[in-house]
Amino acid sequence: MKGKVMTERQITISRFLHSKFFIIGGITALIICLLSIFSTSIVRFDPTIPDFTARLVPPEWFKYGFNGHILGTDNLGRDILARLLVGSRYSLIVASLSVSIAAVIGVVLGMIAGFYGGWIDTLIMRFGDVQLSIPAMMLAVTLVAIVGPNLVNLILVLIVTEWMRYARTVRSVVQVLRNSEFVSASRVLGANDMWIMFRQIMPNILTSLIVLASQSFGQMILIEAGMSFLGLGVQSPMPSWGVMISMGRDYLQSAPWTVLVPGIMLMITVLAFNFLGDGIRDAIDPRLK
């Protein structure tokens, strides 16, 4: 039995190692996370303090080593590399918190709806259907406009727009498993509903949740950047990729690096986490490939 488990584990590891999506996405995402964590040790300039003597300096690359403006400066003379690295923290924090909290809420409500059914299921799912009928970006913009633009409200809004995806996934699996033999056996032995749901059914949906969360991460980063671009997310002068693109769009012809650098970084980050999600999906459940 042990040998069989080890063999299945080795097969899964082999799928990970042979997945180009997982390798490329994982390495790129790891580099981005490490740069974000150690950004304060890397940057040489304050990302929020203007320097009007160094406005719109073009990228100097490594002409002056790390003491120069490697990726240039913006319209207020702030170093773009410093803002890029520090801004990555906001994107990763917003995405991590929104995905994890939305997953918890979605799992609990989806478990309850799928396990009990009836009016509880109808109430939760109909509310979710109404929400899903509204595009996520439009819903996020509307809610932030109501509650006010700041980082905490942005995270709460992203949670509201995301939880239903987890709830629907969990509900569909629970509806199949609630009448299975191992659940019936647990009932006969006196197990309560909470034990059955979170100790017996829950392990059977972890794979789907991991795949869904990994694929949602890049989407949350993109929505955060879009909201910040519109002035409804991270507020200037705090660095954010969306804010950097918004402030640089007026200088697209004279100083294109102010838009291209954060835009390319945003594209690479979203692609990295999308690739990582696809690689995890293919390795954990090849049937979904």
Secondary structure, DSSP 8 states (H G I E B T S, - for coil): -HHHHHHHHHHHHHHHHT-HHHHHHHHHHHHHHHHHHTHHHH--S-SSS--GGGTT----TTTTGGGS-TT-B-TT--BHHHHHHHHHHHHHHHHHHHHHHHHHHHHHHHHHHHHH-HHHHHHHHHHHHHHHTS-HHHHHHHHHHHH-SSHHHHHHHHHHHHHHHHHHHHHHHHHHHTTSHHHHHHHHTT--HHHIIIIIIGGGTHHHHHHHHHHHHHHHHHHHHHHHHTTSSS-TTS--HHHHHHHHGGGTTT-THHHHHHHHHHHHHHHHHHHHHHHHHHHH-GGG-
